[in-house]
Amino acid sequence: MKGNPQLIETLNSLLADELSAINQYIVHSEMCANWGYDKLHNRFEQRAISEMKHAEKLIARILFLEGTPIVSKLKEIHIGSDIPKQLEYDHAAEEGAIAAYNAAIKLAGDVNDFATREILEEILNDEDRHIDGIEELQDQISHMTLPIFLTTQVE
């Protein structure tokens, strides 16, 4: 099925966001593992895997719409030097993703591609859960202080 060119371009932009997020989360995950924060390592790794699944869905949809998935472009990646910076950068990435998915959902509706809109809505719900999880960790740090929080992240 030949898809709307503007929507395919938008899907490729979302794909670049997802591929960038995967890289950022994997680096943050491995930094946490290196520091001995296994719980954060696992949590960040699971978020990276979720983003991989989003990328897979976007690639499949672009192909279905007879587009070409562009996997060679990444957006800017921000690597935090400590846990609060990592969470700050991850939060910013998720905020950007949520805004981009909302705009893409509107575009998909405007071009009457409701199947694509449904896929994008599913991914948006995951992104909402991601930002909620990041905010939960940020709240824990603010309530406990960073040193106490970090003691809870060692297995």
N, C-alpha and C positions, 0 to 999 in steps of 0.2 A: 504494500500500500504506500503510495507516494505521499509523504508527509509535507506539512507546511515548512518551507525553507527557514522562516524566522524561528519557528518552534524547534527545528533541528539544531539551529545555531545556538539557541538558548539551552537545549539539552546538552550540547557539547560544552558550553560554559559551566553548567552544573557539574558535568563530568570532570572538568578541570578542578573545580572546587573540591569534589570528593577525592580525587587523586592526591591533591595537595594535603587535604585533611588526613588521609591515610599516612602520608609521610610524616606529618607533624606528630600525630598520635603515636606512631611506632617509635619515633626518636624519643618522645617523652616517656613512653612505656619502658624503653630500654634504659634510659637514664635512671628511672625509678628502680628498676631491677639492679642496676649497678650500685645504687645507693643503699640497697637492702630494703626498700619499701615495696615488698611483694604484693601487698593488697592494691596499692596504686598501680603497680606494674600490670597486674591482671585486669584492673578496671580500665586502664587506658588501652590495653591490648584489645579488650572486648569492644571498645568504642571504635578502634581501627578496623576490626573485623566487620562491624556493622557498616562502616563507611565503604568497605570493600563490596559488601552486598549491594549497597546503593549504586556504586559504580557499575556493578554487573547488570543491575536492572536498567540503568541509563543506556549502557552499551546495547543491551538487547532491544530496547525501545528504538534507539537511533537506527539500528539495523532493520528493524521491522518497518520503520518509516522510510526505508531505502536511502538513509543517510550514511555518512562515513564517520564512525567514532574517532575522535581525535584524542589520542592518549599521550601525545608527546608534549602537550602544553600543561604547565602547572601555574598556579597562582602563587603569590608570595607566601612563603612559609616562615613562621615565627617560632623559634625554639627558645623556651624559657630556661634560664640558668638555675632556677630553683622552683620549688613546687608552686608557690604563689604566682610566679610569672608564667609558669606553664598553664595554670588554670586561667589566668587572665587572657593569655593568647588563645587558649582553646575556647573560652567563652566568646571572644571576639569572632573567632572563626564560625562558631555556631550561630551567632547573631547574624552574620553575613549570609550564612546558608539559609536561615529561616526567611530573611528578606528576599533572597533570590528565589527560593521555592514558592513563596507567596506570589511573586511577580510572574513566575512561570506558570503557576496554576491559573492565574487570571488569563494569561496569554492562551493557554491550552483551551480554556473555555471560550475565549473570544474567537478562536479559529475552529470551534466545534469539534475538538479532539478530546472527547470526554474520557476515553480510555487512558490516554496519556495523563490527563488531569487526575484521574484516580490513582495512577502509579505515583505521581508527584505528591499527592495528598498523603499516601502511605509513608513515603520517605519523610515528608514534613513532620508527621507524627513522631517518627523516630528522632528527628533533629530536636523536636520539643523535649523529648525525654532526655536527650544528651545534655541540653543546656540546663535542664532541671537537675541532673546529676552533678554537673559542674557547680551550679549554685549551691547545692547541698554541701559539697566539699568546702566551698568558700565560706559558707555559714559556719560549718564545724570549726574551721580554722579561726574565724573571728570569735567564736564562743569559747574555744579551748585554749587558744594561743597556738602558734605554729609548733613549738617544741612538743607540747602535749599531743597535739594532733598527729605529729609524725611518729610518736611512740605507738599509736594505734594502727599504724600502717605496716608494721613489721610482723611477719608470721613466725 
